[in-house]
Amino acid sequence: MIKDPNCKNKIYRVDELDKIVFDDMGRVFINDEVYRESYVSSRSDFEGKFIVPEDCYFFVGDNRGGSYDARFWVNPYTHKSDIKG
């Protein structure tokens, strides 16, 4: 669980990763390899590349098409000290 910018606690899937790329077809690449996500309930056409700093995490929701997650935050990286649970 993390605290979001609106001071609400949110629960997200968490992975420790280095480089994350979202392409315009809804695919996710982690460290240059396609990441299979059978659990994602809706795809998104969001495009972007993120390099996750050491001791930080990058959170995305399973409802990718409707989730206000790290892809849209001013600071998309959450330091491990800000994670509960």
GUKELUM-355806 format. One record per atom (N, C-alpha, C): residue number from 0; atom name; z, y, x. Coordinates in nm, 4 decimals. Each point is the difference from the previous one (the first is absolute). Example, Ala and Ser with C-alpha at 12.3 -4.5 7.8 and 13.67 -1.06 7.14 Angstrom:
BEGIN
SITE  pos  site        c3        c2        c1
SITE    0     N    0.7800   -0.5690    1.3190
SITE    0    CA    0.0000    0.1190   -0.0890
SITE    0     C    0.0000    0.1200    0.0900
SITE    1     N   -0.0720    0.1050   -0.0350
SITE    1    CA    0.0060    0.1190    0.0820
SITE    1     C    0.0730    0.1090   -0.0770
//
This chain:
BEGIN
SITE  pos  site        c3        c2        c1
SITE    0     N    0.0000   -0.1154    0.0851
SITE    0    CA    0.0000    0.1154   -0.0851
SITE    0     C    0.0000    0.1229    0.0906
SITE    1     N   -0.0772    0.0999   -0.0388
SITE    1    CA   -0.0038    0.1260    0.0751
SITE    1     C    0.0221    0.1158   -0.0949
SITE    2     N    0.0342    0.1130    0.0542
SITE    2    CA    0.0160    0.1204   -0.0798
SITE    2     C   -0.1300    0.0780    0.0087
SITE    3     N   -0.0601    0.0298   -0.1144
SITE    3    CA   -0.1284    0.0699    0.0012
SITE    3     C    0.0220    0.1513    0.0023
SITE    4     N   -0.1054    0.0791    0.0215
SITE    4    CA    0.0141    0.1460    0.0095
SITE    4     C    0.0596    0.0641   -0.1241
SITE    5     N   -0.0059   -0.0662   -0.1151
SITE    5    CA    0.0566    0.0539   -0.1233
SITE    5     C    0.1434   -0.0458   -0.0227
SITE    6     N    0.0641   -0.0552    0.1049
SITE    6    CA    0.1403   -0.0442   -0.0034
SITE    6     C    0.0227   -0.1171   -0.0960
SITE    7     N   -0.1000   -0.0807   -0.0211
SITE    7    CA    0.0152   -0.1202   -0.0810
SITE    7     C   -0.0095   -0.1195    0.0937
SITE    8     N    0.0776   -0.1030   -0.0272
SITE    8    CA   -0.0117   -0.1219    0.0793
SITE    8     C   -0.1188   -0.0803   -0.0499
SITE    9     N   -0.0782   -0.0493    0.0922
SITE    9    CA   -0.1185   -0.0787   -0.0328
SITE    9     C    0.0032   -0.1296    0.0787
SITE   10     N   -0.0595   -0.1032   -0.0553
SITE   10    CA   -0.0113   -0.1278    0.0694
SITE   10     C   -0.1480   -0.0258    0.0270
SITE   11     N   -0.0320   -0.0313    0.1241
SITE   11    CA   -0.1372   -0.0283    0.0402
SITE   11     C   -0.0021   -0.1253    0.0856
SITE   12     N   -0.1183   -0.0592    0.0111
SITE   12    CA   -0.0224   -0.1084    0.0952
SITE   12     C    0.0007    0.0639    0.1381
SITE   13     N    0.0615   -0.0642    0.0978
SITE   13    CA    0.0095    0.0590    0.1340
SITE   13     C   -0.0490   -0.0988    0.1048
SITE   14     N   -0.0768    0.0513    0.0932
SITE   14    CA   -0.0461   -0.0772    0.1148
SITE   14     C    0.0073    0.0904    0.1214
SITE   15     N    0.0268   -0.0580    0.1149
SITE   15    CA   -0.0008    0.0767    0.1241
SITE   15     C   -0.1394   -0.0161    0.0610
SITE   16     N   -0.0729    0.1100    0.0082
SITE   16    CA   -0.1397   -0.0030    0.0399
SITE   16     C   -0.0290    0.1085    0.1016
SITE   17     N   -0.1168   -0.0084    0.0621
SITE   17    CA   -0.0405    0.1018    0.0965
SITE   17     C   -0.1056    0.0941   -0.0569
SITE   18     N   -0.1157   -0.0565   -0.0396
SITE   18    CA   -0.1104    0.0824   -0.0493
SITE   18     C   -0.0453   -0.0525   -0.1349
SITE   19     N   -0.0103    0.0898   -0.0981
SITE   19    CA   -0.0406   -0.0363   -0.1345
SITE   19     C   -0.1207    0.0855   -0.0378
SITE   20     N   -0.1055   -0.0646   -0.0487
SITE   20    CA   -0.1197    0.0715   -0.0445
SITE   20     C   -0.0316   -0.0452   -0.1417
SITE   21     N   -0.0229    0.0976   -0.0899
SITE   21    CA   -0.0431   -0.0262   -0.1368
SITE   21     C   -0.1457    0.0430   -0.0091
SITE   22     N   -0.0893   -0.0890   -0.0481
SITE   22    CA   -0.1396    0.0405   -0.0131
SITE   22     C   -0.0325    0.0314   -0.1460
SITE   23     N   -0.1197    0.0540   -0.0244
SITE   23    CA   -0.0375    0.0453   -0.1339
SITE   23     C   -0.0281   -0.1136   -0.0985
SITE   24     N    0.0070   -0.1234    0.0443
SITE   24    CA   -0.0185   -0.1150   -0.0880
SITE   24     C    0.1336   -0.0640   -0.0370
SITE   25     N    0.1105    0.0635    0.0351
SITE   25    CA    0.1316   -0.0517   -0.0334
SITE   25     C    0.0562   -0.0996    0.0990
SITE   26     N   -0.0734   -0.0235    0.1086
SITE   26    CA    0.0492   -0.0946    0.1000
SITE   26     C    0.0979    0.0688    0.0941
SITE   27     N    0.0926   -0.0815    0.0519
SITE   27    CA    0.0988    0.0485    0.0966
SITE   27     C   -0.0202   -0.0776    0.1292
SITE   28     N   -0.0004    0.0726    0.1109
SITE   28    CA   -0.0109   -0.0607    0.1322
SITE   28     C    0.1282    0.0296    0.0756
SITE   29     N    0.0604   -0.1024    0.0553
SITE   29    CA    0.1209    0.0168    0.0807
SITE   29     C   -0.0330   -0.0466    0.1403
SITE   30     N    0.0156    0.0919    0.0940
SITE   30    CA   -0.0358   -0.0276    0.1394
SITE   30     C   -0.1410   -0.0594    0.0084
SITE   31     N   -0.0936    0.0609   -0.0736
SITE   31    CA   -0.1432   -0.0320    0.0000
SITE   31     C   -0.0370   -0.1320   -0.0677
SITE   32     N    0.0918   -0.0635   -0.0705
SITE   32    CA   -0.0307   -0.1230   -0.0729
SITE   32     C    0.0214    0.0222   -0.1496
SITE   33     N   -0.0917   -0.0549   -0.0816
SITE   33    CA    0.0134    0.0121   -0.1450
SITE   33     C    0.1303   -0.0661   -0.0429
SITE   34     N    0.0754    0.0694   -0.0833
SITE   34    CA    0.1266   -0.0506   -0.0502
SITE   34     C   -0.0204   -0.0461   -0.1440
SITE   35     N    0.0234   -0.1266   -0.0283
SITE   35    CA   -0.0175   -0.0558   -0.1345
SITE   35     C    0.1229    0.0333   -0.0836
SITE   36     N   -0.0229    0.0590   -0.1161
SITE   36    CA    0.1108    0.0443   -0.0857
SITE   36     C   -0.0183   -0.0522   -0.1422
SITE   37     N    0.0280   -0.1254   -0.0217
SITE   37    CA   -0.0171   -0.0594   -0.1328
SITE   37     C    0.0983    0.0573   -0.1024
SITE   38     N    0.1073    0.0600    0.0456
SITE   38    CA    0.1039    0.0540   -0.0879
SITE   38     C   -0.0303    0.1402   -0.0513
SITE   39     N   -0.1009    0.0681    0.0531
SITE   39    CA   -0.0307    0.1374   -0.0420
SITE   39     C   -0.0551   -0.0024   -0.1414
SITE   40     N    0.0618    0.0798   -0.0894
SITE   40    CA   -0.0378   -0.0035   -0.1411
SITE   40     C   -0.1179    0.0908   -0.0334
SITE   41     N   -0.0268    0.1031    0.0813
SITE   41    CA   -0.1163    0.0853   -0.0225
SITE   41     C   -0.0443    0.0601    0.1325
SITE   42     N   -0.1286    0.0087    0.0188
SITE   42    CA   -0.0571    0.0509    0.1244
SITE   42     C   -0.0152    0.1512   -0.0058
SITE   43     N   -0.0239    0.0597    0.1160
SITE   43    CA   -0.0175    0.1445    0.0113
SITE   43     C   -0.1188    0.0277    0.0910
SITE   44     N   -0.0663    0.1128   -0.0230
SITE   44    CA   -0.1102    0.0391    0.0882
SITE   44     C    0.0473    0.0984    0.1074
SITE   45     N    0.1317    0.0094    0.0183
SITE   45    CA    0.0575    0.0868    0.1027
SITE   45     C   -0.0489   -0.0442    0.1378
SITE   46     N   -0.0390    0.0970    0.0829
SITE   46    CA   -0.0383   -0.0287    0.1383
SITE   46     C    0.0965    0.0708    0.0939
SITE   47     N    0.0414   -0.0663    0.1062
SITE   47    CA    0.0880    0.0643    0.0966
SITE   47     C    0.0392   -0.0936    0.1123
SITE   48     N    0.0469    0.0598    0.1089
SITE   48    CA    0.0440   -0.0764    0.1170
SITE   48     C    0.1374    0.0514    0.0404
SITE   49     N    0.0913   -0.0922    0.0272
SITE   49    CA    0.1363    0.0355    0.0356
SITE   49     C    0.0425   -0.0783    0.1241
SITE   50     N    0.0610    0.0680    0.0951
SITE   50    CA    0.0585   -0.0636    0.1178
SITE   50     C    0.1511    0.0131   -0.0170
SITE   51     N    0.0674   -0.1112   -0.0187
SITE   51    CA    0.1428    0.0005   -0.0322
SITE   51     C    0.0816    0.0149    0.1285
SITE   52     N    0.0842    0.1047    0.0070
SITE   52    CA    0.0828    0.0202    0.1201
SITE   52     C    0.1043   -0.1110    0.0169
SITE   53     N    0.0490   -0.0140    0.1212
SITE   53    CA    0.1037   -0.0978    0.0299
SITE   53     C    0.1234    0.0286   -0.0846
SITE   54     N    0.0662   -0.1049   -0.0468
SITE   54    CA    0.1210    0.0062   -0.0824
SITE   54     C   -0.0252    0.0595   -0.1387
SITE   55     N   -0.1269    0.0056   -0.0424
SITE   55    CA   -0.0340    0.0527   -0.1317
SITE   55     C   -0.0775   -0.1039   -0.0799
SITE   56     N   -0.0061    0.0235   -0.1297
SITE   56    CA   -0.0692   -0.0881   -0.0918
SITE   56     C   -0.0920    0.0824   -0.0893
SITE   57     N   -0.0993   -0.0668   -0.0573
SITE   57    CA   -0.0973    0.0618   -0.0889
SITE   57     C    0.0031   -0.0786   -0.1302
SITE   58     N    0.0307    0.0653   -0.1110
SITE   58    CA    0.0195   -0.0675   -0.1278
SITE   58     C   -0.1172    0.0234   -0.0942
SITE   59     N   -0.0509   -0.1083   -0.0594
SITE   59    CA   -0.1017    0.0106   -0.1043
SITE   59     C    0.0425   -0.0859   -0.1185
SITE   60     N   -0.0338    0.0460   -0.1195
SITE   60    CA    0.0352   -0.0730   -0.1207
SITE   60     C   -0.1000   -0.1098   -0.0321
SITE   61     N    0.0447   -0.1029   -0.0724
SITE   61    CA   -0.0880   -0.1089   -0.0411
SITE   61     C   -0.1011    0.0465   -0.1052
SITE   62     N    0.0352    0.1020   -0.0761
SITE   62    CA   -0.0907    0.0599   -0.0974
SITE   62     C   -0.0789    0.1093    0.0732
SITE   63     N   -0.0816   -0.0414    0.0947
SITE   63    CA   -0.0660    0.0900    0.0942
SITE   63     C   -0.0751    0.1138   -0.0683
SITE   64     N   -0.0639   -0.0260   -0.1127
SITE   64    CA   -0.0769    0.1027   -0.0695
SITE   64     C    0.0852    0.1049   -0.0687
SITE   65     N    0.1279   -0.0292   -0.0253
SITE   65    CA    0.0847    0.0940   -0.0719
SITE   65     C    0.1314    0.0298    0.0688
SITE   66     N    0.0113   -0.0360    0.1255
SITE   66    CA    0.1261    0.0171    0.0719
SITE   66     C    0.0002    0.1283    0.0822
SITE   67     N    0.1046    0.0801   -0.0166
SITE   67    CA    0.0200    0.1175    0.0856
SITE   67     C    0.0835   -0.0485    0.1180
SITE   68     N   -0.0688   -0.0442    0.1044
SITE   68    CA    0.0673   -0.0606    0.1134
SITE   68     C   -0.0319    0.0764    0.1283
SITE   69     N    0.0289   -0.0596    0.1141
SITE   69    CA   -0.0106    0.0693    0.1294
SITE   69     C   -0.1388    0.0577    0.0276
SITE   70     N   -0.1023   -0.0531   -0.0613
SITE   70    CA   -0.1341    0.0546    0.0204
SITE   70     C   -0.0076    0.1464   -0.0395
SITE   71     N    0.0884    0.0443   -0.0898
SITE   71    CA   -0.0058    0.1350   -0.0549
SITE   71     C    0.1180    0.0891    0.0392
SITE   72     N    0.0978   -0.0542    0.0698
SITE   72    CA    0.1167    0.0784    0.0381
SITE   72     C   -0.0335    0.0960    0.1140
SITE   73     N    0.0706    0.1127    0.0074
SITE   73    CA   -0.0183    0.0953    0.1098
SITE   73     C    0.0278   -0.0693    0.1327
SITE   74     N    0.1106   -0.0727    0.0088
SITE   74    CA    0.0295   -0.0828    0.1168
SITE   74     C   -0.0056   -0.1452   -0.0472
SITE   75     N   -0.1091   -0.0717    0.0299
SITE   75    CA   -0.0150   -0.1350   -0.0531
SITE   75     C    0.0862   -0.1061    0.0671
SITE   76     N    0.0695    0.0344    0.1052
SITE   76    CA    0.0757   -0.0987    0.0773
SITE   76     C    0.1490    0.0125   -0.0290
SITE   77     N    0.0637   -0.1137   -0.0271
SITE   77    CA    0.1430   -0.0033   -0.0304
SITE   77     C    0.0722   -0.0626    0.1187
SITE   78     N    0.0953    0.0729    0.0553
SITE   78    CA    0.0758   -0.0519    0.1135
SITE   78     C    0.0915   -0.1121   -0.0496
SITE   79     N    0.0204   -0.0980    0.0863
SITE   79    CA    0.0805   -0.1164   -0.0397
SITE   79     C    0.1410    0.0383   -0.0436
SITE   80     N    0.0524    0.1110    0.0480
SITE   80    CA    0.1353    0.0427   -0.0387
SITE   80     C    0.0054    0.0501   -0.1453
SITE   81     N   -0.1165    0.0268   -0.0608
SITE   81    CA   -0.0062    0.0462   -0.1389
SITE   81     C   -0.0241   -0.1130   -0.0996
SITE   82     N    0.0018   -0.1235    0.0467
SITE   82    CA   -0.0247   -0.1145   -0.0870
SITE   82     C    0.1330   -0.0671   -0.0331
SITE   83     N    0.0207   -0.0280   -0.1279
SITE   83    CA    0.1219   -0.0666   -0.0460
SITE   83     C   -0.0340   -0.1428   -0.0378
SITE   84     N    0.0932   -0.0904    0.0259
SITE   84    CA   -0.0170   -0.1375   -0.0470
SITE   84     C   -0.0682   -0.0936    0.0938
//
